[in-house]
Amino acid sequence: MGKGQPAAWPGLDDFVHVPAGPFIYGPEECYERLEKCPPLRPRQTMELPEFWLGRAPITYRQWREFLEATGHCWVGQWYRVVGGWRGAFLRAYTPTSTYPDGHDDLPVVDVTQQDAYAYCAWLSERLDRPCTLPSEFQWEKAARGSDGRLYPWGNTPPRPEIQWQKKFPVGLESYLFSLLVRPRREWARAGWYWRNGYPWPVGAVSQNVSPYGCLDMSGNIWEWTSSLYNSDLPGFHVVKGGSWGYSIHHTKGNVRSACSVTIPSVDYHAQGTGFRVLYESL
């Protein structure tokens, strides 16, 4: 378990400051939902005002506290990590009807964008700050810094031994490979076939820290943003960062995706999608 994980609902110390100024955005890459993908924007310099972004995605513990405090009707469910042969051959990250012990610091998943906004509204009252989700531009600046690096730590691939992996979808060959070959270096949790993969607790990898101090913005889970995937397709939003169950290529900060273009963001939830919180003013 890494340092700096929030223990309960985020306080102001759990946000990092991203200063106003230029940063290098893109070039955008997209590997799925291509029939609905708008023209990809080239590498360019953008200007953004300052903002504060959660150091880590919202965790199991924080989500449970929110549910207990508000009675929010969550359509998702808890997942737990399962080891041994069951985890390898049946499912390593499996639904459970009760809160799983020992999972407090895992990033919460199976939340819709509407769930995420409900959390933001609750946290806004507690912090007396207007909390919301980041745009894809804010998210990308926080993850990559201002110099155009591909990953939070630089340009070195997080798992070099699976750069051959298909960009989408991850297939049987990845499942068999990951059963037999352990990563030589894993700076981002990604590239695992969905049956034998699972996320790590936040802050588990010391290299996976952005220039501004944000944890886990490469891999582990997809994170909701407020940006539309396609301006002509209302209701479907960009997710960033890749996840444990997607290809290694999705962990690059310039990759954009949509969880779905058939299930709207207000309804879509899955075991690889969570969020972190932003506020823009003191």
Protein Blocks (a to p, Z undefined) as FASTA:
>chain_A
ZZhiafbdcdfklpccddeddddehjdddfehklmpccdddddddddddddddfbdcdfk
lmmmmmmmnopacfbdcddddehjllmmmomcdcdfbdcehilmpccehiafklmmmmmm
mmmmmnopacddddfklmmmmmnomnopabfnlmbdfblmlmmpcfbdcdfklmmmmmmm
ccfbdcbgghiafklgccddehkamklccfkopahigghiacddfbdfblklghiacdeh
iafklcfklmpmkbccdfbfkbcfklgccfkbccddddfbZZ
